[in-house]
Amino acid sequence: MVRTKRWMLAWALLAALCSSARGQDARDLVKQAVQTELAADAADHTRWLYFDVDRKPNSSVKQWVAETAAGDLQRVLESNGQKLTSADQKNKMESFIHDRGAQAKQRKSGQHDDKQATEMLSMLPRAFIWTKTGTQANSTVLHFKPDPNFHPPSWESRVFAAMEGDMLVDNAQHRIVSLKGRLIHDVKFGGGFFGNMRAGGTFDVERRETGKGEWQITETHVHIQGHALLFKSISEEEDEEKSKFKRIPGNLSLADAEKELLAIHESTGD
């Protein structure tokens, strides 16, 4: 009996060690993917033209977008179900081209979003417990759940760190293919006085290689219900899809971007 118990204990210790090794191996994969993404983002100076469909509860838009150093120029084809005339499309673009204040506001908003995305990306290895759960095509599937030892540094990160889900990492390039999560418990701010994000909310971010070694977000689906007094962006209901990516010169001016956008045949999108 004693010998049997010793063998059971030995097997239990071995299983625990193997489980710990698998967890560490999974976390190392996540760290590598995050480092790859951060390095790629820092070195990426490409500009793109693409088709964008963005749907929110109170607004929807179908548009072509051209990225420039001065800002993203948008040729809006349809807004809230209403098609815009060619003249209206051009007028909207002209208005943005000649409005430096609007350009500066857009750049500031983009810089804030980029900073927040970088912070959340950097948190991935530390905020969750990671395990390998399988493979899909040429990618590894990694499951994540909140790490009870992690202390979120901000209110936004509290919502992020209360998620459980899966991440797909490309094996060859170590790039993040997709990230899907679900809020597994309510997140309250100030005991609920300042805000409350309800359990069950989901997010899904899909990415694809649009050029050699160049990856872009192609789909974003966020459905988090609740309210927050101090920041509006944390509670979202949005579905956005980007497609038909075309690389354009990095030094393209807004005026040149307008020409590129107007050259697209409106009915076919080609």
Secondary structure, DSSP 8 states (H G I E B T S, - for coil): -HHHHHHHHHHHHHHHHHHHHHHHHHHHHHHHHHHHHHHHHHH---EEEEEEEEEETTEEEEEEEEE-SS-EEEEEEEETTEE--HHHHHHHHHHHHT-HHHHHHHHHHHHHHHHHHHHHHHHHHHHEEEEEEEEETTEEEEEEEE-TT---SSHHHHHHTTEEEEEEEETTT--EEEEEEEE-S-EEEGGGTSEEE-TT-EEEEEEEEEETTEEEEEEEEEE--EEESS-STTS-EEEEEEEEEEEE-TT--HHHHHHHHHTS-TTTT-
